[in-house]
């Protein structure tokens, strides 16, 4: 389920807004300069590769890039790999790294072809955090300079298009603010929203 919750920046659990309505999510984020849209899902064959994801969504990615000027498109995938004894440790380290507030120099866009992730956005004020749990078919655009953090889940399993201006513009700048530590991870939010 795609879910938006607006939470107090204090980390209190009682949401100021909870919605699963894509139109309401898009409107709420647009007020603050962020973007949310839904793309039609396409079937990914078993054993798909990066080129398959790019090929299936090339038309949508080209349209979006032309519209926004964000021209670098790559596929980011994470999936459990029982054959790799380091996978669980590396996945945990990646989750821990990005569950810290940071910014980017350019807009950062994610489109989920498979799996889910959570975005925690400090948009227009210091009082709230917009938490968007994105599902397959969701596109979210975090504007340049917006403080945010990202949760790929306890067992990351997703395939996404990552769209931005250029590779060097995606480099993150961590703020050092411990705000993320006051917020529940994606699994907790989904459990309490049901």
NUKELO-573620 format. One record per residue (C-alpha): x, z, y; residue in three letters. Coordinates in steps of 0.25 Angstrom, whole numbers, plus 2048, in hexadecimal, padded with zeros to 3 digits. Layout:
N
<site><x>X</x><z>Z</z><y>Y</y><rest>ala</rest></site>
...
END
This chain:
194
<site><x>800</x><z>800</z><y>800</y><rest>unk</rest></site>
<site><x>805</x><z>7FD</z><y>80E</y><rest>unk</rest></site>
<site><x>804</x><z>809</z><y>816</y><rest>unk</rest></site>
<site><x>806</x><z>80D</z><y>825</y><rest>unk</rest></site>
<site><x>807</x><z>81B</z><y>829</y><rest>unk</rest></site>
<site><x>80A</x><z>820</z><y>837</y><rest>unk</rest></site>
<site><x>811</x><z>82E</z><y>836</y><rest>unk</rest></site>
<site><x>815</x><z>838</z><y>840</y><rest>unk</rest></site>
<site><x>824</x><z>837</z><y>843</y><rest>unk</rest></site>
<site><x>825</x><z>845</z><y>83F</y><rest>unk</rest></site>
<site><x>823</x><z>841</z><y>830</y><rest>unk</rest></site>
<site><x>816</x><z>848</z><y>82F</y><rest>unk</rest></site>
<site><x>80E</x><z>843</z><y>823</y><rest>unk</rest></site>
<site><x>801</x><z>841</z><y>82A</y><rest>unk</rest></site>
<site><x>800</x><z>832</z><y>82E</y><rest>unk</rest></site>
<site><x>7FB</x><z>82E</z><y>83C</y><rest>unk</rest></site>
<site><x>7F6</x><z>821</z><y>835</y><rest>unk</rest></site>
<site><x>7F5</x><z>81C</z><y>827</y><rest>unk</rest></site>
<site><x>7F1</x><z>80E</z><y>824</y><rest>unk</rest></site>
<site><x>7F2</x><z>803</z><y>819</y><rest>unk</rest></site>
<site><x>7EB</x><z>7F8</z><y>821</y><rest>unk</rest></site>
<site><x>7F5</x><z>7ED</z><y>824</y><rest>unk</rest></site>
<site><x>7EF</x><z>7E9</z><y>831</y><rest>unk</rest></site>
<site><x>7EF</x><z>7F8</z><y>836</y><rest>unk</rest></site>
<site><x>7FE</x><z>7F9</z><y>832</y><rest>unk</rest></site>
<site><x>801</x><z>7EC</z><y>839</y><rest>unk</rest></site>
<site><x>7FA</x><z>7F1</z><y>846</y><rest>unk</rest></site>
<site><x>800</x><z>7FF</z><y>846</y><rest>unk</rest></site>
<site><x>80E</x><z>7F9</z><y>844</y><rest>unk</rest></site>
<site><x>80C</x><z>7EE</z><y>84E</y><rest>unk</rest></site>
<site><x>809</x><z>7F8</z><y>859</y><rest>unk</rest></site>
<site><x>817</x><z>7FD</z><y>857</y><rest>unk</rest></site>
<site><x>81E</x><z>7F0</z><y>856</y><rest>unk</rest></site>
<site><x>820</x><z>7F0</z><y>847</y><rest>unk</rest></site>
<site><x>819</x><z>7E5</z><y>83E</y><rest>unk</rest></site>
<site><x>812</x><z>7E5</z><y>831</y><rest>unk</rest></site>
<site><x>80C</x><z>7DA</z><y>829</y><rest>unk</rest></site>
<site><x>807</x><z>7D6</z><y>81B</y><rest>unk</rest></site>
<site><x>80C</x><z>7C9</z><y>814</y><rest>unk</rest></site>
<site><x>805</x><z>7C4</z><y>808</y><rest>unk</rest></site>
<site><x>80D</x><z>7C8</z><y>7FB</y><rest>unk</rest></site>
<site><x>813</x><z>7BE</z><y>7F2</y><rest>unk</rest></site>
<site><x>816</x><z>7C0</z><y>7E3</y><rest>unk</rest></site>
<site><x>824</x><z>7C4</z><y>7E0</y><rest>unk</rest></site>
<site><x>828</x><z>7BF</z><y>7D2</y><rest>unk</rest></site>
<site><x>82E</x><z>7C9</z><y>7C9</y><rest>unk</rest></site>
<site><x>83D</x><z>7CA</z><y>7CB</y><rest>unk</rest></site>
<site><x>83C</x><z>7C4</z><y>7D9</y><rest>unk</rest></site>
<site><x>848</x><z>7C2</z><y>7E2</y><rest>unk</rest></site>
<site><x>84B</x><z>7C3</z><y>7F1</y><rest>unk</rest></site>
<site><x>849</x><z>7B4</z><y>7F2</y><rest>unk</rest></site>
<site><x>83B</x><z>7B5</z><y>7EB</y><rest>unk</rest></site>
<site><x>837</x><z>7BF</z><y>7F6</y><rest>unk</rest></site>
<site><x>83D</x><z>7B6</z><y>801</y><rest>unk</rest></site>
<site><x>836</x><z>7AA</z><y>7FC</y><rest>unk</rest></site>
<site><x>828</x><z>7B0</z><y>7FA</y><rest>unk</rest></site>
<site><x>828</x><z>7B5</z><y>808</y><rest>unk</rest></site>
<site><x>831</x><z>7AB</z><y>80F</y><rest>unk</rest></site>
<site><x>825</x><z>7A5</z><y>818</y><rest>unk</rest></site>
<site><x>821</x><z>7B3</z><y>81C</y><rest>unk</rest></site>
<site><x>82F</x><z>7B7</z><y>81F</y><rest>unk</rest></site>
<site><x>832</x><z>7AA</z><y>827</y><rest>unk</rest></site>
<site><x>825</x><z>7AC</z><y>82F</y><rest>unk</rest></site>
<site><x>828</x><z>7BA</z><y>832</y><rest>unk</rest></site>
<site><x>837</x><z>7B7</z><y>836</y><rest>unk</rest></site>
<site><x>832</x><z>7AC</z><y>83F</y><rest>unk</rest></site>
<site><x>828</x><z>7B5</z><y>846</y><rest>unk</rest></site>
<site><x>832</x><z>7C1</z><y>848</y><rest>unk</rest></site>
<site><x>840</x><z>7BB</z><y>849</y><rest>unk</rest></site>
<site><x>844</x><z>7C3</z><y>83D</y><rest>unk</rest></site>
<site><x>84B</x><z>7B9</z><y>835</y><rest>unk</rest></site>
<site><x>853</x><z>7C1</z><y>82A</y><rest>unk</rest></site>
<site><x>84B</x><z>7C2</z><y>81D</y><rest>unk</rest></site>
<site><x>850</x><z>7C9</z><y>811</y><rest>unk</rest></site>
<site><x>84A</x><z>7CF</z><y>804</y><rest>unk</rest></site>
<site><x>84C</x><z>7DE</z><y>802</y><rest>unk</rest></site>
<site><x>849</x><z>7E3</z><y>7F4</y><rest>unk</rest></site>
<site><x>84A</x><z>7F0</z><y>7ED</y><rest>unk</rest></site>
<site><x>846</x><z>7F3</z><y>7DF</y><rest>unk</rest></site>
<site><x>849</x><z>7FD</z><y>7D4</y><rest>unk</rest></site>
<site><x>854</x><z>7F9</z><y>7CB</y><rest>unk</rest></site>
<site><x>856</x><z>801</z><y>7BF</y><rest>unk</rest></site>
<site><x>862</x><z>7F9</z><y>7BB</y><rest>unk</rest></site>
<site><x>86A</x><z>7FE</z><y>7C7</y><rest>unk</rest></site>
<site><x>86E</x><z>80D</z><y>7C6</y><rest>unk</rest></site>
<site><x>870</x><z>80D</z><y>7D5</y><rest>unk</rest></site>
<site><x>863</x><z>807</z><y>7D9</y><rest>unk</rest></site>
<site><x>85B</x><z>815</z><y>7DB</y><rest>unk</rest></site>
<site><x>866</x><z>81B</z><y>7E3</y><rest>unk</rest></site>
<site><x>868</x><z>80E</z><y>7EC</y><rest>unk</rest></site>
<site><x>859</x><z>80D</z><y>7EE</y><rest>unk</rest></site>
<site><x>858</x><z>81C</z><y>7F2</y><rest>unk</rest></site>
<site><x>864</x><z>81A</z><y>7FC</y><rest>unk</rest></site>
<site><x>85D</x><z>80E</z><y>802</y><rest>unk</rest></site>
<site><x>850</x><z>816</z><y>803</y><rest>unk</rest></site>
<site><x>857</x><z>822</z><y>80A</y><rest>unk</rest></site>
<site><x>85F</x><z>819</z><y>813</y><rest>unk</rest></site>
<site><x>852</x><z>812</z><y>819</y><rest>unk</rest></site>
<site><x>84A</x><z>81E</z><y>819</y><rest>unk</rest></site>
<site><x>851</x><z>821</z><y>826</y><rest>unk</rest></site>
<site><x>84D</x><z>81D</z><y>834</y><rest>unk</rest></site>
<site><x>854</x><z>810</z><y>839</y><rest>unk</rest></site>
<site><x>852</x><z>804</z><y>842</y><rest>unk</rest></site>
<site><x>856</x><z>7F6</z><y>841</y><rest>unk</rest></site>
<site><x>85A</x><z>7EC</z><y>84C</y><rest>unk</rest></site>
<site><x>850</x><z>7E2</z><y>849</y><rest>unk</rest></site>
<site><x>842</x><z>7E2</z><y>843</y><rest>unk</rest></site>
<site><x>841</x><z>7E5</z><y>834</y><rest>unk</rest></site>
<site><x>837</x><z>7DF</z><y>82C</y><rest>unk</rest></site>
<site><x>834</x><z>7E1</z><y>81D</y><rest>unk</rest></site>
<site><x>82A</x><z>7DA</z><y>815</y><rest>unk</rest></site>
<site><x>827</x><z>7E0</z><y>807</y><rest>unk</rest></site>
<site><x>825</x><z>7D6</z><y>7FC</y><rest>unk</rest></site>
<site><x>825</x><z>7E1</z><y>7F1</y><rest>unk</rest></site>
<site><x>825</x><z>7F0</z><y>7F2</y><rest>unk</rest></site>
<site><x>823</x><z>7FA</z><y>7FD</y><rest>unk</rest></site>
<site><x>82B</x><z>801</z><y>808</y><rest>unk</rest></site>
<site><x>829</x><z>80B</z><y>813</y><rest>unk</rest></site>
<site><x>82C</x><z>809</z><y>822</y><rest>unk</rest></site>
<site><x>82C</x><z>815</z><y>82B</y><rest>unk</rest></site>
<site><x>82C</x><z>80F</z><y>83A</y><rest>unk</rest></site>
<site><x>82E</x><z>817</z><y>846</y><rest>unk</rest></site>
<site><x>827</x><z>80D</z><y>84F</y><rest>unk</rest></site>
<site><x>823</x><z>810</z><y>85E</y><rest>unk</rest></site>
<site><x>824</x><z>81F</z><y>85F</y><rest>unk</rest></site>
<site><x>82B</x><z>82B</z><y>85A</y><rest>unk</rest></site>
<site><x>81E</x><z>831</z><y>855</y><rest>unk</rest></site>
<site><x>81B</x><z>829</z><y>849</y><rest>unk</rest></site>
<site><x>820</x><z>822</z><y>83D</y><rest>unk</rest></site>
<site><x>819</x><z>816</z><y>837</y><rest>unk</rest></site>
<site><x>81B</x><z>815</z><y>828</y><rest>unk</rest></site>
<site><x>818</x><z>808</z><y>822</y><rest>unk</rest></site>
<site><x>818</x><z>807</z><y>812</y><rest>unk</rest></site>
<site><x>819</x><z>7F8</z><y>810</y><rest>unk</rest></site>
<site><x>814</x><z>7F1</z><y>803</y><rest>unk</rest></site>
<site><x>816</x><z>7E3</z><y>7FE</y><rest>unk</rest></site>
<site><x>811</x><z>7D9</z><y>809</y><rest>unk</rest></site>
<site><x>814</x><z>7E2</z><y>814</y><rest>unk</rest></site>
<site><x>81E</x><z>7DE</z><y>820</y><rest>unk</rest></site>
<site><x>823</x><z>7E8</z><y>829</y><rest>unk</rest></site>
<site><x>82B</x><z>7E6</z><y>836</y><rest>unk</rest></site>
<site><x>832</x><z>7F1</z><y>83C</y><rest>unk</rest></site>
<site><x>837</x><z>7EE</z><y>84B</y><rest>unk</rest></site>
<site><x>845</x><z>7EE</z><y>84F</y><rest>unk</rest></site>
<site><x>84A</x><z>7FC</z><y>853</y><rest>unk</rest></site>
<site><x>83E</x><z>803</z><y>84D</y><rest>unk</rest></site>
<site><x>842</x><z>810</z><y>846</y><rest>unk</rest></site>
<site><x>83E</x><z>810</z><y>837</y><rest>unk</rest></site>
<site><x>841</x><z>813</z><y>829</y><rest>unk</rest></site>
<site><x>83E</x><z>80D</z><y>81C</y><rest>unk</rest></site>
<site><x>83A</x><z>812</z><y>80E</y><rest>unk</rest></site>
<site><x>83B</x><z>809</z><y>802</y><rest>unk</rest></site>
<site><x>836</x><z>813</z><y>7F8</y><rest>unk</rest></site>
<site><x>83B</x><z>81C</z><y>7ED</y><rest>unk</rest></site>
<site><x>83D</x><z>810</z><y>7E4</y><rest>unk</rest></site>
<site><x>83F</x><z>804</z><y>7ED</y><rest>unk</rest></site>
<site><x>838</x><z>7F8</z><y>7E7</y><rest>unk</rest></site>
<site><x>835</x><z>7ED</z><y>7F1</y><rest>unk</rest></site>
<site><x>838</x><z>7DF</z><y>7F6</y><rest>unk</rest></site>
<site><x>837</x><z>7DB</z><y>805</y><rest>unk</rest></site>
<site><x>83B</x><z>7D1</z><y>80F</y><rest>unk</rest></site>
<site><x>844</x><z>7D8</z><y>81A</y><rest>unk</rest></site>
<site><x>843</x><z>7D0</z><y>827</y><rest>unk</rest></site>
<site><x>84C</x><z>7D2</z><y>833</y><rest>unk</rest></site>
<site><x>854</x><z>7CB</z><y>83E</y><rest>unk</rest></site>
<site><x>862</x><z>7CB</z><y>837</y><rest>unk</rest></site>
<site><x>869</x><z>7D4</z><y>82D</y><rest>unk</rest></site>
<site><x>871</x><z>7DC</z><y>838</y><rest>unk</rest></site>
<site><x>864</x><z>7DF</z><y>83F</y><rest>unk</rest></site>
<site><x>85E</x><z>7E6</z><y>833</y><rest>unk</rest></site>
<site><x>86A</x><z>7F1</z><y>833</y><rest>unk</rest></site>
<site><x>863</x><z>7FE</z><y>834</y><rest>unk</rest></site>
<site><x>867</x><z>809</z><y>83F</y><rest>unk</rest></site>
<site><x>863</x><z>816</z><y>839</y><rest>unk</rest></site>
<site><x>85E</x><z>820</z><y>844</y><rest>unk</rest></site>
<site><x>862</x><z>82D</z><y>83E</y><rest>unk</rest></site>
<site><x>854</x><z>833</z><y>841</y><rest>unk</rest></site>
<site><x>84F</x><z>83B</z><y>834</y><rest>unk</rest></site>
<site><x>841</x><z>837</z><y>836</y><rest>unk</rest></site>
<site><x>83F</x><z>830</z><y>829</y><rest>unk</rest></site>
<site><x>842</x><z>83D</z><y>822</y><rest>unk</rest></site>
<site><x>835</x><z>842</z><y>827</y><rest>unk</rest></site>
<site><x>82D</x><z>837</z><y>820</y><rest>unk</rest></site>
<site><x>828</x><z>835</z><y>812</y><rest>unk</rest></site>
<site><x>82D</x><z>82A</z><y>80A</y><rest>unk</rest></site>
<site><x>824</x><z>81E</z><y>807</y><rest>unk</rest></site>
<site><x>81F</x><z>823</z><y>7F9</y><rest>unk</rest></site>
<site><x>81A</x><z>830</z><y>800</y><rest>unk</rest></site>
<site><x>813</x><z>829</z><y>80B</y><rest>unk</rest></site>
<site><x>80C</x><z>820</z><y>801</y><rest>unk</rest></site>
<site><x>808</x><z>82C</z><y>7F8</y><rest>unk</rest></site>
<site><x>801</x><z>833</z><y>804</y><rest>unk</rest></site>
<site><x>7FA</x><z>827</z><y>809</y><rest>unk</rest></site>
<site><x>7F2</x><z>824</z><y>7FC</y><rest>unk</rest></site>
END
